[in-house]
């Protein structure tokens, strides 16, 4: 597991480079939703990640408070209580 600082550092790199990411959202065992997004804003103190994407016409936010993080070279996994997951992954 990684610290939230490491996770936000990775997110900051993606934000600054305007990297497009595949983002998979799994909530309470429901079918995964998949989006193609860019990081638009970060607030580490509030544990918020702002995103914008091709299919979204507005700004959206993910609250990652009280989450655990796994940072990999091209992927970041955010999990909360093993029932909610956010998976950010770079395109190859």
N, C-alpha and C positions, 0 to 999 in steps of 0.2 A: 504494500500500500504506500501511496505517496502522500505528502502533505498538501494542504490546500494551496500553499504558496507555490509548490512545484506545478500543480495543476493550472493555476492562474498564470504562471510564467509561460507554460505551453500555449494556453489560450491567447495570451498576449502576442506571442510570436505569430500565431495564425492570424490574429486581428491585424497586426502591423503589415504582414505580407499579403493581406486580403485573400487568403487561401479559402477556396471553396471546399466544404466538408460534407460528407454524407453523415447525417445525424439520425440515429435510431432512438425512438422514445418508446419505452415499455412501462406501462403504469398498471400496477395491481393485477398482473397476470393477463391483461388485455392484449389483443393483437398489436404487434409492433407497428408504429407509424414511422415512416421514413421520409426525410426531407433533405434537400440540397441547400445548405445555408452557409453564410459567412458570419463571423463574429463581428458585431457592430459596436459593442460596448461591454465594459467589464467593471464591476464594483466588488472587489475582494472583501471589503469590510462588511458589505451587505450580503455577500455570497450570491450575487446575481450575475447572470450571463445574458447579454442582449444579442439577439440574432436577427438577421434579415436574409431573405432568400428569394429565389426565382418565383416560387409558387405563393409567396407571401407578399401582400401589398402593403404591409405595415411592419413595424418593429414588434418583436415578441421577446419575452424574457423567460429564463429558467432560473428558479430558485434552487440553489444547490447547498443550502444550509444543512448542517448535520449529515453530510454525505461523506462517503469514502471514495478515494480516487486511486485509479491505476493509470500511470503515465507510461506510454510506450512510444517508440520513435515516430510512428505515424497514427497513433490512436490514443484517445483518452476515454476512460470508462468512469462514469460517475454512478454510484449506487447508494441507495438509501433504504435501510432496513430489508434488504434483499427482496423488495417488492417493486421498487421503482429504479429504472435504469435509463441513463443517457449515454449513448456511445457516439463519440465524435471521431470520424475517421477521414484521413486524407485520401483523395483520389490517387490511383496509381498512374 
